[in-house]
Amino acid sequence: MTENATENGIERYELLVVGGGVAGLTAATFTARAGLSTLVVNHDESILRRNAHLENMPGFPAGLNARLFADMLHAQATRNGANYQQSRVETLSGSLDAGFVATVSTENDAASREIHADRVLVASWAEVSYLDGLGVEIRDAGSKQYVADDGLGRTNVEGIYAAGRIAERYHQAVIAAGNGAEAAITLIHDSETPFYNDWVVPEGYFTDRGREVPPGCEEIDAAEQQARQAAARAAMQEYFAEPHDERQRTHPSLVDDEKGRIDWNDEG
Ligand SMILES: Cc1cc2nc3c(=O)[nH]c(=O)nc-3n(C[C@H](O)[C@H](O)[C@H](O)COP(=O)(O)OP(=O)(O)OC[C@H]3O[C@@H](n4cnc5c(N)ncnc54)[C@H](O)[C@@H]3O)c2cc1C
């Protein structure tokens, strides 16, 4: 986790990610690994949590519970150093030169708090009213709004990036994840952080060829590989040891019916 980001009473990060769903948490994993102090602010829950069984996520041949997958994305982001707050971003102002200021609130807050950030990555679905007044290009598609980007995650406003469904990508989790990673890498390059590929390679892969280990790459020896594999196996066994116990929410129009379905506003 990045150092406590409060200085002189001001909460400040290099990157604020708005939305801790698939795109936002994947982006945060990449930016935190690149050393950018990253805060994910997430309100409510990822739309993926409505899914009944996630069959098309690469690497899970029998599929998996989507709420478990969402929890694992959260764990991966925070394990790699991202900070996470369950709050709602209400407003955003500022610029790349002056810095951005978001106001956020949680249900228990008496008043909104301010968060300062050098850059902002928009990964909220389906809500972007907090962008009002910044001049970000939005495509209005009737009941839905999409944030326009240059294909790599940059919006028309310097310092503001977009990823996932809100950036009008196809509506599958792997695409949201890949797009979050892509926007994150664009942002990392723009922030002039020394960064290469975010690769972990076997000992000597670069150095035995007389090359420096490039920024953003890591060489690990056999003992370290084994240690990481053991830790990964233990973690995955724990994740999959029990069925996920969170009740699933459904479409808000299908509540209070004979199937006892719960909507997004209910506890459970
Ligand atoms: C019923 C259902 C089943 C699905 N099944 C599949 C499937 O089987 N396979 C598949 O690949 N895809 C599936 N999807 C699609 C998949 O869930 C989405 O494509 C994916 O979740 C999009 O990721 P995202 O990060 O863009 O949005 P999300 O994962 O929804 O994340 C956006 C987050 O931003 C938060 N947010 C919104 N406004 C704010 C704000 N102002 N401040 C802070 N946070 C905010 C939201 O609450 C949410 O947590 C399904 C979707 C649904 C609805």
The ligand as a Gaussian input file, in Angstrom:
#p B3LYP/6-31G(d) Opt

LIG

0 1
 C      -26.215000      -9.335000     -15.454000
 C      -24.833000      -9.162000     -16.048000
 C      -24.088000     -10.280000     -16.399000
 C      -22.842000     -10.144000     -16.980000
 N      -22.161000     -11.267000     -17.311000
 C      -20.963000     -11.176000     -17.925000
 C      -20.271000     -12.358000     -18.319000
 O      -20.737000     -13.481000     -18.123000
 N      -19.055000     -12.209000     -18.903000
 C      -18.513000     -10.984000     -19.144000
 O      -17.401000     -10.919000     -19.682000
 N      -19.147000      -9.846000     -18.801000
 C      -20.370000      -9.921000     -18.193000
 N      -21.032000      -8.768000     -17.848000
 C      -20.450000      -7.461000     -18.218000
 C      -19.376000      -6.987000     -17.235000
 O      -19.913000      -7.023000     -15.923000
 C      -18.966000      -5.547000     -17.597000
 O      -18.561000      -5.486000     -18.948000
 C      -17.836000      -5.035000     -16.696000
 O      -18.189000      -5.122000     -15.328000
 C      -17.538000      -3.565000     -17.042000
 O      -16.490000      -3.137000     -16.202000
 P      -16.365000      -1.598000     -15.795000
 O      -15.178000      -1.509000     -14.898000
 O      -16.399000      -0.756000     -17.014000
 O      -17.700000      -1.281000     -14.975000
 P      -18.096000      -1.829000     -13.503000
 O      -17.451000      -3.162000     -13.299000
 O      -19.559000      -1.725000     -13.357000
 O      -17.395000      -0.781000     -12.512000
 C      -17.830000       0.556000     -12.424000
 C      -17.770000       0.952000     -10.948000
 O      -17.856000       2.388000     -10.830000
 C      -18.662000       2.687000      -9.707000
 N      -19.113000       4.092000      -9.788000
 C      -20.083000       4.633000     -10.562000
 N      -20.195000       5.969000     -10.327000
 C      -19.249000       6.278000      -9.385000
 C      -18.872000       7.486000      -8.730000
 N      -19.467000       8.672000      -8.997000
 N      -17.882000       7.440000      -7.797000
 C      -17.258000       6.267000      -7.521000
 N      -17.589000       5.084000      -8.120000
 C      -18.571000       5.088000      -9.042000
 C      -19.786000       1.633000      -9.832000
 O      -20.565000       1.502000      -8.679000
 C      -18.938000       0.392000     -10.149000
 O      -18.474000      -0.252000      -8.956000
 C      -22.299000      -8.859000     -17.240000
 C      -23.034000      -7.718000     -16.878000
 C      -24.297000      -7.875000     -16.312000
 C      -25.083000      -6.652000     -15.966000

